Amino acid sequence: MSSTTPTFAQPRVLTDLIPGARVKDAALTLGFTLAIAGSAQLFFYLPGNPVPYTGQTFVVLAGAIALGAQRATAGSLLYLALGALGLPFFAASGGATLGYIVGFAVACALLGTWASRGGARSVPAVAAAMVVGNLVIYAFGATWLGIFTGLGAEFAVANGVVPFLWLDAVKIAAAVAVVPPLWKLVGQRDADV
């Protein structure tokens, strides 16, 4: 007589067919998309300026550092696509900010790649990443703003870059205050395991 116990297949449901890593990636990507959309809803304008102040650049750049290139780029492209389909995701800009939104995806790809290679963990590295990310977003945003309005580069820089420098400096300071301590916390937790 055999002493082996028969093995039965575990019952499966539909979600068992989806690998856990993919579910996590999808959830993080969708969460990032919704965070960008949420940060676009809190906006204000300076009189005569077609570009609003929002919290989006902080969410986009810090998110790229935290999520990496694939998730962050996918999330920013999903944000663009869903907004283009008519979901109320964009700040009310009448199309003047499309270049900034395209710049989000490019900045996500760049910063996410940099971060995944260990390049955004210290205070100077996070500050540098945020500055580079902002420059990428400004380049795309101001270029589109000049084209969209037909008022050229001088108008685009004066209205699409200069008024935002002070607020982006605050966002950089916030990222520097948050990201490196989180890395230290994660490093300590990894050492305890």
MOBELZI-V142117 format. One record per backbone hydrogen bond with DSSP energy under -1.0 kcal/mol. CO is the residue of the C=O (numbers start at 1). NH is the residue of the N-H. If there is no record, write none. Layout:
CO|NH, CO|NH
This chain:
13|16, 14|17, 15|18, 19|23, 20|24, 21|25, 22|26, 23|27, 24|28, 25|29, 26|30, 27|31, 28|32, 29|33, 30|34, 31|35, 32|36, 33|37, 34|38, 35|39, 36|40, 39|55, 44|53, 46|49, 53|44, 55|59, 56|60, 57|61, 58|62, 59|63, 60|64, 61|65, 62|66, 63|67, 64|68, 68|72, 69|73, 70|74, 71|75, 72|76, 73|77, 74|78, 75|79, 76|80, 77|81, 78|82, 79|83, 80|84, 81|85, 82|87, 83|86, 87|89, 91|93, 93|96, 95|98, 97|101, 98|102, 99|103, 100|104, 101|105, 102|106, 103|107, 104|108, 105|109, 106|110, 107|111, 108|112, 109|113, 110|114, 111|115, 112|116, 114|119, 115|118, 122|126, 123|127, 124|128, 125|129, 126|130, 127|131, 128|132, 129|133, 130|134, 131|135, 132|136, 133|137, 134|138, 135|139, 136|140, 137|141, 138|142, 139|143, 140|144, 141|145, 142|146, 143|147, 144|148, 145|149, 146|150, 146|152, 152|156, 153|157, 154|158, 155|159, 156|160, 157|161, 157|162, 161|164, 162|165, 164|168, 165|169, 166|170, 167|171, 168|172, 169|173, 170|174, 171|175, 172|176, 173|177, 174|178, 175|179, 178|182, 179|183, 180|184, 181|185, 182|186, 183|187, 184|188, 185|189, 186|190, 187|191, 188|192, 189|193
